[in-house]
C-alpha cells in the first residue's frame, strides 16, 4: 500500500508540473510544484534503502545515495560536484569570484534532486538506479519493483525536458516575466500565426462575407486544430485526458500513411478527439508557410457526441487499430496505434471521460474485478484456438471488438422513433420554417446591433471613408520638394491634399520646423509671408509681466525670511500665521538668498517691509477689517477672493512702473497704495498662486528629458520662460505636471522661443481638456470601452473577467501626453503629426484609435498570459520607447476605416 501510494503521489506531481509548464509556458525554480515533485522523488528514492550499505546510515540518505552512485556513474558524479560548489558558495568558502547564490531552505533541503532536475539528468540517474536497484534497495522497495521503478524513471523524462526560470535578484521572489520575455515568447510560439491582427478573432458583428456551411465547418475545424497545436494540447478551458504520438492515419486512399499526435480532450461535458500531423507540430515544413500548409486539411477534430460505434482491431504482431463510426454511418480514417497496449489505454481514458453521463457498451471494466480487459465479443475458430493454445500454453483472447457509446439518459428505441405518425414532408417543412425563422431573427438582431453601433460611434469618425493603406503617391509623406512647390505657388496643392500626405506618410524631418506652425494653427495655409504676423512683441510683453511679478514674489520671500530671523534674534514671540506663511514661502522659494538671513549692519534690527505685508504681521490696531473663514486660517473668505481682479490690479501697477525692483529701494518703499480690504488679500493670494506655480515649473523643468542632447542649460531656461509665460496667461488653470513634456518636442523641432510659445498655446487648446480641470479624460475612457467592446469583444471579456479593468485607466498617460512617454523622440514627431491632421482627414478622436492599436498589437500576449490590471500596466511601462510606430499607425488607420465601414454598411 505504501509503495502504491508513493507512486500515485509521484505521478500526480509530474502531472501538475507538466500542466503548469503548458498553461504558463514556463516553470519557476521555486514553484510549489517543483518542491512537491522533489519531495515525492525523495520519498520514492528513500523507500527501503539497504541499511547495511555503507553510507546509508547517514541522516541525509539522498545525499548518501547520490554520492555512492556518483562514484560509479559519471553523470551522477557531475551532479555531486555541482552540489558541492553550491554549498561552498552559500557558505562563502568558494574561491570563485561569483557572489553566493541565494538558496532558500527548501532548495537546500532538496538540493540533490533539484540540481539533477535543473541539469536535465535526473531521469538518467534514476534509470541507472533502477537498473542497479539490487545493490541499493531491499526486494520490496519501490525502485526494485519491475513495474513501478521503470515507470518512475520514464515519467521523469518530461520534467527533465522543461526550461526553468531562475530568480532575478535575491529579493525578487515573484515570478512575473518581463515584457521583453513575453514578446520573445509570443514570437516563438506564435511564429506560425497569421500576421493579420484581425485574423482568427471572433468578430463582434458579422461584417465578413458569409460562406457556405461546409466551408465554415472546415474553417472551424482547422482553427480548432491550430488552437490545439498552439496551446500545446491543453489550455485553461480543456483538460487533456490522453495523448500519444506516432499514431498512424491514412487521410486518403491514394496517400501515404502519416504520423501524428492523438489526444483526447474534455471541456465540460464534451469529449473531443484530435489528431494532428507531426509536420504541423514539429515545424518540419522548411520554408513552407505553416498557416497555408495542406496538412491542416488532414487534421482531425471529432466530437465524441457524433460517434456511436468504435471498432477495435488488435493483432499480436502490431499495435491496435481504431475505427470511429458516426451517426450517419460514415467511418472516420482508421487510427493505427503503435505496439505496447496503447489502444487499451486510450479506451480506458475514453471510458473515464464519458462518465457519468455516458459509457461504453459493453463496459471495459470486467465484472469480476480483475482489472480492465477487452471483453470477448467475437471468438476465434476452435482450430486456431487449439493451435494458439498448444503454441503458447494458454488460450489467446479475441482480436476484434466493437463498442457502442451510449448515454442512458438519452436512450431511445429506433422502432419507436419511426413509428411516430409524423409525415416526412411535414417534418421537412418544419425544419425549413425553423431555418428561415432563425435566419430572419439573426438578421434582425444584426440590424438592431448595427443601429446601436452607429448611434454610439458615429461621432468618433468622419463619415467620408478614408482607405487605411496609403496610396503610392502618399507613401513618402510631405516631402521637401512638395513643400517647396507649395511655398512658391499655394495654388499647386490644396490644404486637404497636404494634410492627406501627412496623414499617410508624415513630414520630412528637414521641413518640420516650417510645416509644424501650419499644422498647429499658428499660421493658416495659403497665408503669404507678409500676412504672417510676428509674435515677438506679444511674447516679450508677457515676459515682462510675469518677470516683474516674480521679482515681487522673490522680494516678499526674502523679507518674510528676514522678519522671522529678526524676531528670533530679538527673542520676541512670532505670530503663528507668520510662521506658517514664512515656512510656506521658504518652501516655495526657488533660490533662497543666504544673505537674507543676516541683518544689514548699520540698520534697525527690524527690516523694511513693502506695502504687501500680510495683515497677521501687523499690530492689531493696523490690521484691516476683513472677514475670514476661521479665526486662525489667515485667508479671506472665498466669496471675497478673485484671482482675475487681483491679476488686473498687479498688471495695472506694473504698467505704471511701480513695485518693481528695477526702480530701486525707494520705489519699493513707495509701492502702489493698495487699499486695505479685499483688494489687498486678492493680491496676496495672487502672489501665492504665482509663487506656487513657479516652484512647480522649476521642479519639472530641471528634470524634463534631461538625457536628450537638446536640453542644455540655455535651452532649459528657454523652456522655463515659455512655460511661465503660458501659465501667467492661464493662472486659472495654473501649471500641471506634464505640460513640460508637451512643450519639449515643440522646442526641439522649432528651436525658436517665441514660435514655440505660440504653437504650444495652440496645442494646449486641445490638450488642456485632458488635465484634471477638464473633462476629456472620462470621455476618452468611455469611448475606449465602446470601441473595444465592438471591435474586439473577446479582449473586452478578458478585461472584465480579470478584475474588470475596462475603465482603461492604464491609458491615462497615453491620452494626457499624446503618447509622448511611450515613444522615442523621432517617433513622437511622426505620431503627433498624424494626430494633428487626422481631424480633417479621418477622425477628431484619432488618439483613441492609436490607443486601441497599441492594445491590438499586443492582444495575443495579453490574452495568452491572462493579464490583469497590474500586469498590463507593468507590461506597457516596460515596453515604453520600444514600439514599432509605423506598424501602430497602420493599425490605427485600419481601425478608423473599420468603424467608418460600420457606419456606411447599410
C-alpha positions in Angstrom: 0.0 0.0 0.0 2.8 2.4 0.8 4.6 1.6 -2.4 1.4 2.2 -4.4 0.6 5.4 -2.6 4.0 6.9 -3.1 3.9 6.0 -6.8 0.5 7.7 -7.2 1.7 10.8 -5.4 4.7 11.0 -7.7 2.6 10.6 -10.8 0.3 13.4 -9.6 3.2 15.8 -9.0 4.6 15.1 -12.5 1.1 15.8 -14.0 0.8 19.1 -12.1 4.3 20.4 -13.1 3.6 19.5 -16.8 0.3 21.3 -16.6 2.0 24.3 -15.2 4.5 24.3 -18.0 1.8 24.1 -20.6 -0.5 26.8 -19.1 2.1 29.3 -18.1 4.7 28.3 -20.7 7.4 28.4 -18.0 8.1 26.9 -14.6 9.9 28.8 -11.9 12.6 27.1 -9.9 10.9 28.0 -6.6 7.5 26.9 -7.7 5.5 24.9 -5.2 5.1 22.2 -7.8 8.9 21.8 -8.0 9.1 21.5 -4.2 6.3 18.9 -4.2 7.9 17.0 -7.0 11.3 16.8 -5.3 9.6 15.7 -2.1 7.8 12.9 -3.9 11.0 11.8 -5.7 13.0 11.7 -2.5 10.2 9.6 -0.9 10.4 7.1 -3.7 14.2 7.0 -3.7 14.4 6.7 0.1 11.9 3.8 0.3 13.5 0.7 1.8 17.2 1.6 1.1 19.5 -1.1 2.4 20.6 -0.2 5.9 23.7 -2.3 5.7 25.0 -0.5 2.7 27.9 1.8 3.6 26.8 5.4 3.9 23.1 4.9 4.1 23.2 5.1 7.9 23.7 8.9 7.4 20.7 11.2 8.2 20.7 12.5 4.6 20.0 9.3 2.7 19.5 11.0 -0.6 22.9 12.7 -0.4 24.5 9.3 0.5 22.7 7.6 -2.4 23.8 10.3 -5.0 27.4 10.2 -3.6 27.6 6.4 -3.8 26.1 6.3 -7.3 28.4 9.2 -8.4 31.5 7.1 -7.7 30.5 4.6 -10.5 28.3 6.8 -12.8 29.8 9.9 -14.3 26.5 11.7 -14.8 25.7 11.4 -11.1 29.3 12.4 -10.2 28.9 15.6 -12.2 25.8 16.4 -10.2 27.6 15.8 -6.9 30.4 18.2 -8.0 27.9 21.0 -8.8 26.0 20.4 -5.5 29.3 20.8 -3.6 30.0 24.0 -5.4 26.6 25.4 -4.5 27.0 24.5 -0.8 30.5 26.1 -0.8 29.2 29.3 -2.4 26.4 29.5 0.1 28.9 29.2 3.0 31.1 31.8 1.4 34.2 29.5 1.2 34.3 29.3 -2.5 37.4 30.6 -4.3 35.4 31.8 -7.3 34.7 35.5 -7.8 31.0 34.9 -8.3 28.7 36.1 -5.4 27.0 33.4 -3.3 23.8 32.1 -4.9 20.7 32.8 -2.8 19.3 29.4 -1.8 16.1 29.0 0.2 15.6 26.4 2.9 13.5 24.3 0.6 16.3 24.5 -2.1 18.9 23.3 0.4 16.6 20.5 1.6 16.1 19.1 -1.9 19.4 20.3 -3.4 20.4 16.9 -4.8 17.2 16.2 -6.6 16.7 19.8 -7.7 20.2 20.1 -9.2 19.8 16.9 -11.2 16.4 18.1 -12.4 17.6 21.5 -13.5 20.6 19.9 -15.2 18.1 17.6 -17.0 19.8 14.4 -16.0 17.5 13.2 -13.2 15.8 10.7 -15.4 19.1 9.2 -16.4 20.3 8.9 -12.8 17.0 7.3 -11.7 17.1 4.9 -14.6 20.6 3.9 -13.6 19.4 3.3 -10.0 16.5 1.2 -11.3 18.8 -0.9 -13.4 21.1 -1.5 -10.5 18.4 -1.5 -7.7 19.6 -4.8 -6.2 22.8 -3.0 -5.0 20.9 -0.3 -3.1 17.4 -1.5 -2.2 15.5 -4.2 -0.4 13.5 -6.6 -2.5 10.2 -4.9 -1.5 11.4 -1.4 -2.3 9.6 0.7 -4.9 12.7 1.3 -7.0 13.3 -2.5 -7.1 9.8 -3.2 -8.4 9.8 -4.4 -12.0 6.8 -2.2 -12.9 6.9 0.9 -10.7 10.6 1.5 -11.0 10.9 1.8 -14.8 7.6 3.8 -14.9 9.0 6.3 -12.4 12.2 6.8 -14.5 10.2 7.2 -17.7 7.9 9.8 -16.2 10.9 12.0 -15.3 11.7 12.4 -18.9 9.0 15.1 -19.2 10.1 17.3 -16.3 13.8 17.0 -17.3 12.9 18.4 -20.8 11.4 21.6 -19.4 13.0 25.0 -19.1 13.1 26.6 -15.7 13.2 30.3 -14.9 15.8 31.5 -12.4 15.5 34.2 -9.8 16.4 37.7 -11.0 17.7 39.1 -7.7 18.0 37.9 -4.1 14.8 39.8 -3.1 12.9 39.1 -6.3 10.8 36.2 -5.2 7.9 36.7 -7.5 8.0 35.1 -10.9 6.3 37.5 -13.4 8.3 37.5 -16.6 9.4 40.8 -18.1 7.7 42.5 -21.1 10.7 41.6 -23.3 10.4 37.9 -22.3 6.7 37.9 -23.1 7.3 39.5 -26.5 10.0 36.9 -27.3 7.7 34.0 -26.2 5.0 35.4 -28.5 7.4 35.5 -31.4 8.5 31.9 -30.8 5.1 30.3 -30.0 3.1 32.5 -32.4 5.5 32.3 -35.4 3.0 30.3 -37.5 0.1 32.6 -36.7 -1.4 34.8 -39.2 0.3 38.2 -39.4 -3.1 39.8 -39.8 -4.0 41.2 -36.4 -7.7 40.6 -37.0 -7.4 37.1 -38.3 -8.8 34.3 -36.2 -10.6 36.8 -33.9 -14.2 36.4 -33.1 -15.9 39.4 -34.8 -18.5 41.4 -32.8 -20.5 41.9 -36.0 -20.8 39.6 -39.0 -19.2 42.0 -41.4 -17.3 39.4 -43.3 -18.9 37.8 -46.3 -20.8 34.7 -45.4 -19.5 31.4 -46.6 -21.3 28.1 -47.2 -21.9 25.9 -44.2 -19.4 23.3 -45.4 -16.5 25.8 -45.7 -17.4 27.4 -42.3 -17.3 23.9 -40.7 -13.9 23.2 -42.3 -12.5 26.6 -41.2 -13.8 26.0 -37.7 -12.2 22.6 -37.5 -8.9 23.9 -38.9 -8.9 26.8 -36.5 -9.6 24.3 -33.7 -6.6 22.2 -34.8 -4.4 25.3 -34.9 -5.6 26.3 -31.4 -4.8 22.8 -30.3 -1.2 22.9 -31.5 -0.6 26.5 -30.3 -1.8 25.7 -26.8 0.5 22.6 -26.6 -2.5 20.3 -26.3 -4.0 21.9 -23.2 -5.3 25.2 -22.0 -7.4 26.6 -19.2 -10.7 25.6 -20.8 -10.0 22.0 -21.7 -8.3 19.1 -19.9 -6.0 16.6 -21.6 -7.2 13.0 -20.8 -4.9 11.1 -23.2 -2.1 11.8 -25.5 0.0 9.6 -27.8 2.5 10.4 -30.5 3.3 8.5 -33.7 -0.3 7.4 -34.3 -0.7 6.5 -37.9 -3.5 7.8 -40.1 -4.1 7.5 -43.9 -6.2 10.5 -44.7 -6.9 9.3 -48.3 -6.6 6.1 -50.1 -4.0 7.3 -52.6 -1.9 9.0 -49.9 0.9 7.5 -47.8 0.4 6.9 -44.1 1.1 9.9 -41.9 2.3 10.0 -38.3 0.6 12.4 -35.9 -0.3 13.2 -32.3 -3.6 11.7 -31.0 -5.2 13.3 -27.9 -8.5 13.2 -26.1 -9.8 16.5 -24.6 -12.6 17.2 -22.1 -14.3 20.5 -21.9 -17.3 20.4 -19.5 -19.5 17.5 -20.6 -18.0 17.3 -24.1 -15.2 15.0 -25.3 -13.2 15.8 -28.4 -10.8 13.5 -30.2 -8.0 15.3 -32.1 -5.2 14.1 -34.4 -2.6 16.5 -35.7 0.2 15.5 -38.2 3.7 15.7 -36.9 4.7 18.1 -39.6 2.5 20.8 -38.1 3.7 20.2 -34.5 7.4 19.8 -35.2 7.5 22.6 -37.8 9.4 20.4 -40.3 8.0 22.0 -43.4 11.1 24.1 -44.1 10.3 27.3 -45.9 6.6 26.4 -46.4 4.0 28.5 -44.8 2.6 26.6 -41.9 -0.5 28.6 -41.9 -1.3 27.6 -45.5 0.0 24.1 -45.3 -2.1 21.4 -46.8 -1.6 19.3 -43.7 -4.2 21.4 -42.0 -6.8 19.6 -44.2 -5.7 16.3 -42.7 -6.0 17.3 -39.1 -8.9 15.6 -37.4 -11.3 17.0 -34.8 -14.0 14.6 -33.9 -16.7 15.4 -31.2 -17.4 12.1 -29.5 -21.1 13.1 -29.4 -21.2 12.3 -33.1 -19.7 8.8 -32.7 -22.0 5.8 -32.0 -19.7 2.8 -32.6 -16.0 2.1 -32.1 -14.3 -0.8 -33.9 -11.1 -2.2 -32.4 -8.8 -4.5 -34.3 -5.8 -5.9 -32.4 -3.1 -8.2 -33.7 -0.3 -9.9 -31.8 2.4 -8.7 -34.2 1.5 -5.0 -34.1 -0.5 -2.3 -32.3 -4.2 -1.9 -32.4 -6.4 -0.1 -34.9 -9.4 2.1 -34.1 -12.2 2.9 -36.4 -14.8 5.5 -35.4 -18.3 5.3 -36.9 -20.6 8.3 -36.7 -24.4 8.5 -36.5 -24.7 8.8 -40.3 -22.8 5.6 -40.8 -19.6 7.3 -42.2 -16.4 5.8 -41.0 -13.5 8.1 -40.0 -10.0 7.3 -41.1 -8.5 4.4 -39.1 -6.2 5.2 -36.3 -3.2 2.8 -36.0 -1.6 2.7 -32.6 2.0 1.7 -32.1 2.7 -1.6 -30.2 2.5 -1.6 -26.4 -1.1 -1.6 -25.2 -1.8 2.0 -26.2 -5.2 1.1 -27.6 -6.3 -0.3 -24.3 -5.0 2.8 -22.5 -7.0 5.0 -24.9 -10.2 3.1 -24.3 -9.7 3.3 -20.6 -9.3 7.1 -20.7 -12.3 7.3 -23.0 -14.5 5.3 -20.7 -13.4 7.5 -17.8 -14.2 10.7 -19.7 -17.7 9.5 -20.7 -18.7 9.0 -17.1 -21.1 9.8 -15.5 -23.5 10.6 -18.4 -22.1 8.2 -21.0 -20.5 4.8 -21.0 -19.1 2.1 -23.3 -21.3 -0.9 -24.0 -20.2 -3.5 -23.2 -18.2 -1.9 -20.3 -14.4 -2.1 -20.5 -14.2 -2.9 -16.8 -14.6 -6.6 -16.2 -17.4 -7.8 -13.9 -15.0 -10.0 -11.9 -13.0 -7.0 -10.7 -9.7 -8.3 -12.2 -8.9 -5.0 -13.9 -9.6 -3.6 -17.3 -9.6 -6.2 -20.1 -11.1 -6.4 -23.6 -14.5 -8.3 -23.4 -14.7 -11.3 -25.7 -17.3 -10.2 -28.1 -16.2 -12.4 -31.0 -14.4 -15.6 -30.6 -11.9 -17.2 -33.0 -12.3 -20.7 -34.5 -11.7 -23.7 -32.4 -8.9 -24.9 -34.6 -7.0 -21.7 -34.4 -7.6 -21.5 -30.7 -6.2 -25.0 -30.2 -3.1 -24.1 -32.2 -2.5 -21.0 -30.2 -3.1 -22.9 -27.0 -0.5 -25.5 -28.0 2.0 -22.9 -29.0 1.8 -20.5 -26.0 0.4 -22.8 -23.4 -2.6 -20.7 -22.8 -5.7 -19.5 -24.7 -5.4 -16.2 -26.6 -8.2 -13.7 -26.5 -10.2 -12.5 -29.4 -8.6 -9.8 -31.6 -11.6 -7.8 -32.8 -14.1 -5.9 -30.6 -17.0 -3.5 -31.1 -18.1 -0.9 -28.6 -21.1 1.4 -28.6 -21.1 4.8 -26.9 -24.4 5.1 -25.2 -26.0 7.8 -23.0 -28.5 6.1 -20.7 -30.4 9.3 -20.0 -30.9 9.9 -23.8 -31.5 6.3 -24.9 -34.4 5.7 -27.3 -35.8 2.9 -29.4 -35.3 3.3 -33.1 -38.5 1.5 -33.9 -40.5 3.8 -31.6 -39.0 6.8 -33.4 -40.0 5.6 -36.8 -43.5 4.6 -35.6 -44.3 8.2 -34.8 -47.1 9.4 -37.1 -45.4 12.5 -38.5 -45.1 12.6 -42.3 -41.6 13.1 -43.6 -42.9 16.0 -45.7 -44.2 17.9 -42.7 -41.0 17.3 -40.9 -39.0 18.9 -43.7 -41.4 21.8 -43.8 -41.0 22.4 -40.1 -37.2 22.3 -40.5 -37.3 24.7 -43.4 -39.5 27.1 -41.4 -37.1 27.0 -38.4 -34.1 27.7 -40.6 -35.8 30.7 -42.3 -37.1 32.0 -38.9 -33.6 31.8 -37.4 -32.1 33.5 -40.3 -34.6 36.3 -40.1 -34.2 36.9 -36.4 -30.5 36.7 -36.8 -30.6 39.4 -39.5 -33.0 41.5 -37.3 -30.7 41.3 -34.3 -27.7 42.2 -36.5 -29.6 45.3 -37.9 -30.5 46.4 -34.4 -27.0 45.9 -33.1 -25.6 47.9 -36.1 -28.0 50.7 -35.4 -26.8 50.8 -31.8 -23.2 50.9 -33.0 -23.9 53.7 -35.4 -25.5 55.7 -32.5 -22.6 55.3 -30.2 -19.7 55.5 -32.6 -20.8 57.8 -35.4 -19.3 60.9 -33.7 -15.9 59.3 -33.4 -15.0 59.2 -37.1 -15.6 61.3 -40.1 -18.2 59.9 -42.4 -16.1 60.2 -45.5 -14.4 56.8 -45.7 -10.6 57.0 -46.0 -8.7 53.9 -47.1 -6.3 52.6 -44.5 -3.5 51.8 -46.9 -1.6 54.8 -48.1 -1.6 55.3 -51.9 1.5 55.2 -53.9 1.8 59.0 -54.2 1.3 59.4 -50.5 3.8 56.8 -49.3 6.6 59.3 -49.0 4.5 61.8 -47.0 5.1 65.5 -47.2 8.5 65.9 -48.8 10.8 68.9 -49.2 10.1 69.1 -52.9 6.3 69.2 -52.5 6.6 71.8 -49.8 8.8 74.0 -51.9 6.3 73.8 -54.8 3.6 74.8 -52.3 5.5 77.8 -51.0 6.2 79.0 -54.5 2.6 78.8 -55.5 -0.1 78.0 -53.0 -2.5 77.0 -55.8 -0.4 74.0 -56.7 -1.6 72.0 -53.7 -4.7 72.4 -51.7 -4.6 72.3 -48.0 -6.5 69.0 -47.8 -4.0 67.4 -50.2 -1.1 68.4 -48.0 -2.8 67.1 -44.9 -3.5 63.8 -46.6 0.2 63.4 -47.4 1.0 64.0 -43.7 -1.7 61.5 -42.6 -0.2 58.7 -44.6 3.5 59.4 -44.5 4.3 62.2 -42.0 6.5 65.2 -42.7 10.1 65.0 -43.8 12.3 65.9 -40.9 14.1 68.8 -42.7 11.0 70.8 -43.2 9.2 70.1 -39.9 10.3 73.5 -38.5 8.4 75.2 -41.4 5.4 72.9 -41.5 4.5 72.4 -37.8 3.3 76.0 -37.3 0.8 75.4 -40.1 -0.3 72.1 -38.7 -0.8 73.6 -35.2 -2.8 76.6 -36.5 -0.2 79.2 -35.8 -0.2 80.0 -39.5 -3.0 79.4 -41.9 -2.5 77.5 -45.2 -2.4 79.9 -48.1 -1.1 82.8 -46.0 1.6 84.9 -47.6 4.8 85.9 -45.8 3.5 89.4 -45.5 0.5 88.2 -43.6 2.5 86.1 -41.1 2.4 88.4 -38.2 5.2 88.4 -35.7 4.6 87.1 -32.2 7.8 88.5 -30.7 6.2 91.7 -29.4 3.3 89.9 -27.7 5.7 87.3 -26.2 8.1 90.0 -24.8 5.2 91.8 -23.2 4.0 88.7 -21.4 7.6 88.0 -20.3 7.9 91.4 -18.8 4.7 91.0 -16.9 5.4 87.7 -15.2 9.1 88.5 -14.6 8.0 91.7 -12.8 5.6 89.7 -10.6 8.4 87.2 -10.0 10.6 90.0 -8.6 7.8 90.9 -6.1 7.4 87.2 -5.1 11.1 86.7 -4.5 11.5 90.0 -2.6 8.5 89.0 -0.5 10.0 85.7 0.3 13.3 87.3 1.3 11.5 89.8 3.6 9.5 87.1 5.2 12.6 85.2 6.0 14.4 88.3 7.3 11.4 89.1 9.5 11.4 85.7 11.1 15.1 85.7 11.8 14.9 89.2 13.3 12.1 88.1 15.6 14.1 85.0 16.6 17.2 87.1 17.4 15.3 89.6 19.5 13.6 86.8 21.5 10.1 88.1 21.0 7.2 85.8 20.1 6.2 85.3 16.5 2.7 85.2 15.2 1.7 81.7 14.3 0.3 82.8 10.9 3.7 84.5 10.1 5.4 81.2 11.0 3.2 79.3 8.6 3.5 81.8 5.9 7.3 82.0 6.1 7.5 78.3 6.2 5.4 78.0 3.1 7.3 80.8 1.3 10.6 79.3 2.1 9.4 76.0 0.8 8.3 77.6 -2.5 11.4 79.7 -2.8 13.5 78.5 -5.7 16.8 80.1 -4.9 16.9 81.3 -1.2 19.4 84.0 -0.6 21.7 83.0 2.2 22.5 86.7 2.8 18.9 87.4 3.7 19.3 85.6 7.0 21.6 88.3 8.3 20.6 91.8 9.4 22.4 94.5 7.4 24.8 96.4 9.6 24.0 100.0 10.4 20.3 99.5 10.1 17.5 98.8 12.6 17.0 95.2 13.6 13.6 95.2 12.0 13.9 95.0 8.2 11.9 97.3 5.9 8.7 95.7 4.6 6.8 96.6 1.4 3.2 97.6 1.4 2.3 94.0 0.6 2.9 92.9 4.3 0.3 90.3 5.4 -2.2 91.6 8.0 -1.2 89.0 10.5 2.3 90.5 10.8 0.9 94.0 11.6 -0.2 95.3 15.0 -3.8 94.6 15.9 -4.8 98.3 15.6 -3.4 98.5 12.0 -5.0 95.3 10.6 -7.8 95.7 8.1 -11.3 94.7 8.8 -11.7 91.6 6.5 -14.0 88.7 7.1 -12.2 85.3 7.5 -13.4 81.8 7.2 -11.9 80.9 10.6 -10.1 82.7 13.3 -6.7 81.2 12.6 -6.9 80.5 8.9 -5.2 83.7 7.8 -7.1 83.5 4.5 -10.0 85.6 3.3 -13.4 84.2 2.7 -13.8 82.5 -0.6 -16.6 84.9 -1.6 -14.3 87.9 -1.3 -11.5 86.4 -3.4 -11.0 86.9 -7.1 -7.7 85.9 -8.9 -8.8 87.7 -12.1 -9.3 91.1 -10.3 -6.1 90.7 -8.4 -4.4 89.8 -11.7 -5.6 93.0 -13.3 -4.5 95.0 -10.2 -1.0 93.7 -10.4 -0.9 94.3 -14.2 -2.0 97.9 -13.7 0.6 98.5 -11.1 3.3 97.0 -13.3 2.2 99.1 -16.2 2.5 102.2 -14.1 6.1 101.3 -13.4 5.6 100.7 -9.7 6.6 98.0 -7.3 9.4 96.7 -9.5 12.9 96.1 -8.3 14.4 98.0 -11.2 13.3 101.3 -9.7 15.5 100.9 -6.7 14.8 100.7 -3.0 12.8 103.9 -2.8 10.4 102.6 -5.4 9.8 99.6 -3.3 9.1 101.6 -0.2 6.7 103.8 -2.1 4.9 101.0 -3.9 1.3 101.1 -5.1 -1.0 102.4 -2.5 -3.4 99.4 -2.4 -6.4 99.9 -0.2 -6.8 97.5 2.7 -9.6 95.0 2.3 -10.5 92.7 -0.4 -8.1 94.1 -3.0 -5.2 93.5 -0.6 -6.0 89.9 0.0 -6.6 89.3 -3.7 -3.1 90.5 -4.4 -1.7 88.4 -1.6 -3.4 85.3 -2.9 -2.3 86.1 -6.5 1.3 86.2 -5.3 0.9 82.9 -3.5 -0.5 81.4 -6.7 2.3 82.7 -8.8 4.9 81.5 -6.3 3.4 78.0 -6.2 3.3 77.7 -10.0 6.9 79.0 -10.3 8.0 76.4 -7.9 6.2 73.6 -9.8 7.6 74.8 -13.1 11.2 75.0 -11.8 10.9 71.5 -10.4 9.7 70.0 -13.7 11.9 71.9 -16.0 15.1 70.6 -14.3 14.1 67.0 -14.9 12.4 67.4 -18.3 14.1 65.0 -20.8 17.4 65.5 -19.1 19.1 62.8 -21.2 18.2 64.3 -24.5 21.0 66.2 -26.2 19.0 69.3 -27.0 18.2 70.3 -23.4 21.3 72.2 -22.3 21.2 74.8 -19.6 20.4 77.6 -22.0 17.5 75.7 -23.7 16.1 74.7 -20.3 16.0 78.3 -19.4 14.1 79.0 -22.7 11.7 76.2 -21.8 11.1 77.8 -18.4 10.4 81.2 -20.0 7.8 79.7 -22.3 6.1 77.7 -19.6 6.0 80.7 -17.2 4.6 82.9 -19.9 1.8 80.4 -20.7 0.9 79.9 -17.1 0.9 83.6 -16.4 -1.8 84.0 -19.1 -3.7 81.0 -17.8 -3.4 81.3 -14.0 -7.0 80.0 -13.5 -5.6 76.6 -14.7 -2.0 77.0 -13.5 0.8 74.6 -14.1 0.0 70.9 -14.2 2.6 68.2 -14.3 3.1 67.0 -17.8 2.9 70.4 -19.6 6.7 70.4 -19.9 6.5 67.0 -21.7 4.2 68.6 -24.3 6.4 71.7 -24.8 9.7 69.9 -25.1 9.2 68.3 -28.6 8.0 71.6 -29.9 11.2 73.3 -28.8 13.4 70.6 -30.3 11.8 71.0 -33.7 11.1 74.7 -33.8 14.1 75.9 -31.8 12.6 79.3 -31.5 11.3 80.6 -28.2 8.6 82.9 -29.5 7.4 80.5 -32.1 7.3 77.6 -29.7 5.3 79.7 -27.2 2.6 80.4 -29.9 2.5 76.8 -31.1 2.3 75.5 -27.6 -0.6 77.8 -26.9 -2.4 76.4 -29.9 -1.6 72.8 -28.8 -3.0 73.4 -25.3 -6.4 74.4 -26.7 -7.0 70.7 -27.2 -4.7 69.2 -24.6 -5.8 71.3 -21.7 -9.0 69.4 -21.6 -7.1 66.2 -20.7 -5.8 67.8 -17.4 -7.8 67.5 -14.2 -9.6 70.8 -14.7 -11.0 69.5 -18.0 -13.5 66.6 -18.6 -12.0 65.0 -21.7 -10.3 62.1 -19.9 -13.5 60.5 -18.8 -14.8 60.8 -22.3 -11.8 59.1 -23.7 -12.2 56.2 -21.3 -15.9 55.8 -22.2 -15.2 55.9 -25.9 -12.4 53.3 -25.5 -14.9 51.0 -23.8 -17.4 51.4 -26.6 -14.7 50.8 -29.3 -13.1 47.8 -27.9 -16.4 46.2 -27.0 -17.5 46.5 -30.6 -14.2 45.8 -32.4 -12.7 43.1 -30.0 -15.3 41.7 -27.7 -13.1 38.8 -26.8 -10.5 41.0 -25.3 -13.2 43.1 -23.6 -14.5 39.9 -21.9 -11.0 39.1 -20.7 -10.6 42.6 -19.2 -13.9 42.2 -17.4 -13.1 38.7 -16.0 -9.6 39.7 -14.7 -10.6 42.3 -12.2 -12.6 44.4 -14.7 -10.2 47.0 -15.8 -12.4 48.1 -18.6 -12.1 51.6 -17.0 -8.9 51.8 -19.1 -7.0 53.8 -16.5 -3.8 52.3 -17.9 -4.3 54.6 -20.9 -4.3 57.7 -18.7 -0.7 58.7 -19.5 -1.2 57.9 -23.2 -4.0 60.5 -23.5 -2.5 63.0 -21.2 0.7 63.4 -23.1 -0.3 62.2 -26.6 1.9 59.1 -26.2 5.0 61.2 -25.6 6.3 59.0 -22.8 5.6 55.8 -24.7 7.8 56.6 -27.8 11.2 57.7 -28.8 11.6 61.4 -29.8 11.7 60.6 -33.5 8.6 58.5 -33.2 6.8 61.2 -31.2 7.3 63.6 -34.1 5.7 61.2 -36.5 2.7 60.3 -34.3 2.0 63.9 -33.3 1.9 65.0 -37.0 -0.8 62.4 -37.8 -2.8 63.3 -34.7 -2.8 67.0 -35.7 -4.0 66.3 -39.3 -6.4 63.4 -38.5 -9.4 65.7 -37.6 -9.5 66.9 -41.2 -8.9 63.5 -42.8 -10.4 60.7 -40.7 -11.3 61.4 -37.1 -11.2 64.1 -34.5 -10.5 61.3 -31.9 -7.6 59.7 -33.6 -5.8 59.3 -30.2 -8.5 56.7 -29.3 -7.6 54.6 -32.3 -3.9 54.9 -31.6 -4.5 53.6 -28.0 -6.6 50.8 -29.4 -3.9 50.0 -31.9 -1.3 49.8 -29.2 -3.5 47.3 -27.3 -4.3 45.4 -30.5 -0.6 44.9 -31.4 -0.1 43.0 -28.1 -3.6 41.5 -27.7 -2.3 37.9 -28.2 0.3 38.4 -25.5 -2.4 39.9 -23.2 -4.8 37.0 -23.9 -2.2 34.2 -23.7 -0.9 35.4 -20.3 -4.3 36.2 -18.9 -3.2 39.7 -17.8 -4.9 41.7 -15.1 -4.8 45.4 -14.4 -1.4 45.3 -12.7 0.1 43.0 -15.4 -0.9 45.3 -18.2 0.4 48.4 -16.5 3.7 46.7 -15.8 3.9 45.4 -19.4 3.4 48.7 -21.1 5.7 50.5 -18.7 8.5 48.1 -19.6 7.6 48.4 -23.4 7.9 52.2 -23.4 10.1 53.5 -26.2 10.2 50.1 -27.9 7.2 50.1 -30.1 7.1 49.8 -33.9 5.4 53.1 -34.5 4.8 52.8 -38.2 3.0 49.5 -37.6 0.9 51.0 -34.9 0.0 53.9 -37.1 -1.0 51.5 -39.8 -3.2 49.5 -37.4 -4.8 52.8 -36.1 -5.7 53.8 -39.7 -7.2 50.4 -40.3 -9.3 50.6 -37.1 -10.6 54.0 -38.2 -11.6 52.5 -41.6 -13.3 49.6 -39.9 -15.5 51.9 -37.8 -16.2 54.0 -40.9 -17.3 50.8 -42.7 -19.6 50.0 -39.9 -21.2 53.4 -40.3 -21.5 53.1 -44.0 -22.8 49.5 -44.0 -26.4 49.8 -45.0 
